[in-house]
Amino acid sequence: MPHRCLLYYITDRKTFAADEPTRRRRLLEKVAEAARAGTDYIQLREKDLPTRELESLAREAIRVLNEIRTGDPKLNTKLLINSRPDVALAVGADGVHLRSEDISPLDVKAIWEASGADALRTRIAREGPLIGVSCHSPDEVRQAEANAATFAVFAPVFEKKDTLGTQPAGLAQLREACRAKIPVLALGGINLGNAQACLEAGASGIAAIRLFQENEIAAIAPQLRTPL
């Protein structure tokens, strides 16, 4: 049976404008757009922000998502904080996205479960934190699976704009990575022309910055989710 293509929007507010207030406003507008279009996950990846500013932005993003969820319970986009379990816990995010050099998903779960926040404990008892892990080889995907990650983001499949000279993994490596039992999302140079090839290779979904930030998500989501 064809699976539903997962959509994973990775934020980068610096592409929106030169001044910080406009960047943040545009990012929050994009978060709202992504949620209304039924995007499954949003990774808040503003890794240049100091902790206090990242926490403030994350709270604003959660407020936006909660307003949309209240208006339409069918829309349930999850927010993950890049590389910062402490910030995710502080703001009540749905989980974290870990880089390959970060602590393991098992460590994150231990930190989460040790939290004294009653509201979070209730949600953890029911679901647990969502944990995505950046992976660059099939072996890293298997390691993420062994460490109880929710899903892996495999990159770069085709290319990565901000890491010139990095060799793309290609579809063969993606296909090998997708043999894992956790969902694997394809990242790196994904566009409407090559997304289908990633899904045919076994990817459970598409992760991207530019694809979502440079297009109207409501227009491209149905194209990405066309059954295989």
Number of C-alpha atoms within 10 A of each C-alpha: 5 7 14 13 22 20 26 25 26 23 22 18 21 16 14 16 14 10 9 12 10 14 17 19 16 17 23 22 14 20 26 19 19 25 26 19 19 18 24 18 22 24 24 24 20 18 13 9 11 9 13 10 12 19 19 12 20 24 18 16 23 20 13 16 24 17 12 19 16 11 10 11 10 11 18 18 24 18 27 27 28 23 23 22 23 17 21 23 19 15 17 18 21 23 27 26 29 25 15 15 9 14 13 18 24 15 14 22 20 10 13 21 16 10 14 9 13 9 9 20 16 11 13 16 10 9 10 17 25 21 24 28 28 23 24 20 17 19 13 17 29 19 17 25 19 14 13 16 25 19 22 30 27 27 23 24 21 19 19 17 11 7 9 8 9 12 12 16 18 15 19 12 17 26 18 15 28 25 16 20 12 19 21 30 29 29 28 22 20 23 17 12 8 11 21 22 14 24 25 12 19 22 28 22 24 26 26 20 19 18 18 23 21 10 11 14 21 16 10 15 20 13 12 21 18 12 13 13
